């Protein structure tokens, strides 16, 4: 959800979901499916959307593996990351450029 700040050149934060389907024996891996969850002016809003998708996915009975990222548009490093096989969220420490466990 963008607003006038984004149109005026402000930062956008992009939330993305990646899903690798569970493979049957002999099935060829064709890569992860990438889904854009949206672009947001607020990093907090982008994380909330990605977190909701992560929590909803964890309720599913699936062997698929998934992960979610929030990045500032154009940046290489994720600001927030979670994966379907872990209860841990990670955030980017901007002083070290390392992902660290988010402690509520």
C-alpha positions as CSV (number, residue, x, y, z in Angstrom):
1,X,0.0,0.0,0.0
2,X,1.8,3.1,-1.2
3,X,1.0,6.7,-0.4
4,X,2.3,10.1,-1.5
5,X,5.5,9.7,0.5
6,X,6.5,6.8,-1.7
7,X,5.5,8.7,-4.9
8,X,7.7,11.5,-3.7
9,X,10.7,9.3,-3.5
10,X,10.4,7.9,0.0
11,X,11.5,4.3,0.8
12,X,9.3,1.4,0.0
13,X,9.4,-1.9,1.8
14,X,8.7,-5.1,-0.1
15,X,7.3,-8.2,1.5
16,X,7.9,-11.5,-0.4
17,X,7.0,-15.1,0.2
18,X,9.0,-18.0,-1.3
19,X,7.6,-21.6,-1.3
20,X,9.5,-24.7,-2.3
21,X,7.1,-27.5,-2.9
22,X,7.8,-30.9,-1.3
23,X,9.0,-33.3,-3.9
24,X,7.9,-36.8,-4.6
25,X,10.7,-39.3,-5.2
26,X,12.2,-38.7,-8.6
27,X,10.4,-35.4,-9.1
28,X,12.6,-32.6,-10.4
29,X,13.1,-29.5,-8.4
30,X,12.1,-26.5,-10.4
31,X,12.8,-23.7,-8.0
32,X,10.9,-21.8,-5.4
33,X,7.7,-20.0,-6.2
34,X,8.0,-16.3,-5.4
35,X,4.9,-14.3,-4.4
36,X,4.9,-10.6,-3.9
37,X,2.9,-9.8,-0.8
38,X,3.0,-6.0,-1.5
39,X,5.0,-2.8,-1.2
40,X,4.6,-0.6,1.8
41,X,5.7,2.8,2.9
42,X,6.0,1.5,6.5
43,X,8.5,-1.2,7.3
44,X,6.3,-2.1,10.2
45,X,3.3,-2.7,7.9
46,X,5.4,-4.8,5.5
47,X,6.6,-7.0,8.4
48,X,3.0,-7.3,9.8
49,X,1.8,-8.6,6.4
50,X,4.7,-11.1,6.0
51,X,4.4,-12.2,9.6
52,X,0.6,-12.9,9.1
53,X,1.4,-15.0,6.0
54,X,4.1,-16.9,7.9
55,X,1.8,-17.6,10.9
56,X,-1.0,-18.7,8.5
57,X,1.4,-21.0,6.6
58,X,2.6,-22.7,9.8
59,X,-1.0,-23.8,10.5
60,X,-1.1,-25.8,7.2
61,X,-0.5,-29.5,7.1
62,X,2.2,-29.4,4.4
63,X,5.8,-30.6,3.8
64,X,6.4,-27.6,1.6
65,X,9.2,-25.3,2.8
66,X,8.6,-21.5,2.8
67,X,10.2,-18.3,3.9
68,X,9.4,-14.7,4.0
69,X,11.5,-11.6,3.5
70,X,11.0,-7.9,4.0
71,X,13.5,-5.7,2.2
72,X,13.8,-2.0,1.4
73,X,13.1,-1.7,-2.3
74,X,16.4,-2.0,-4.1
75,X,18.4,-3.3,-1.2
76,X,20.1,-6.7,-1.2
77,X,19.9,-7.4,2.5
78,X,16.6,-8.5,4.2
79,X,15.4,-6.4,7.0
80,X,13.2,-9.2,8.4
81,X,13.1,-12.9,7.7
82,X,11.2,-16.0,8.9
83,X,10.9,-19.6,7.6
84,X,8.2,-22.2,7.9
85,X,10.2,-24.7,9.9
86,X,11.2,-22.3,12.7
87,X,9.4,-20.3,15.3
88,X,12.2,-17.7,15.1
89,X,12.0,-14.3,13.4
90,X,15.2,-12.5,12.5
91,X,15.9,-8.8,11.8
92,X,18.8,-7.1,10.2
93,X,21.2,-5.4,12.6
94,X,22.1,-2.3,10.6
95,X,25.4,-1.8,12.5
96,X,26.7,-5.2,11.5
97,X,24.5,-6.1,8.5
98,X,23.8,-9.5,10.1
99,X,20.5,-11.2,10.8
100,X,19.9,-11.6,14.5
101,X,17.1,-13.4,16.3
102,X,14.2,-11.1,17.1
103,X,13.5,-11.1,20.9
104,X,10.0,-9.9,21.8
